Amino acid sequence: MTRRSAPGVAVLSIFAERLVEACRARLPDLSGITVVVPNLLIAPALRSAIARAVAGPVLLPRIVTLSGWTDQSLEGFEPRC
């Protein structure tokens, strides 16, 4: 019997590789990047995937949910007319 990873693991690995390639000039400091995810349950697996893609020391990006990102983005926001 072949043991397979959950489908999400492959997606996270592909995302991590593309993120690292797109942000190669920033390495090893990806802390200025924000990654928005559907829920924080995938954050540990995403952090691991990014670390594997970098294959060296790295300051990881901030990982937030959409609601967490909007809450922080709207902090102090005052509409103007």
C-alpha positions, 0 to 999 in steps of 0.5 A: 500500500502506497502512503500518500500525503494529503492533497493540501500538502502538495498545494502548499509545497507548490505555493511555497516554491513559487513564493520563494522564487518570486521573492528571492531578492528578499531572502533570507528575510521574508518577514515583510510579506503577508500571506493570507490563508483561509484558516490558521490550521494550515499555518504550521504546514505552510511554514514548513513548506516555505522553510523546505523551499528556502533550504536555509535560514529564513525569517518567515512571512506573516500568515493571517486569515482574511478576517485577521488581515482586514481587522488589522488593516482597518485599525485606525481607518477613518473614511473621508468624504 
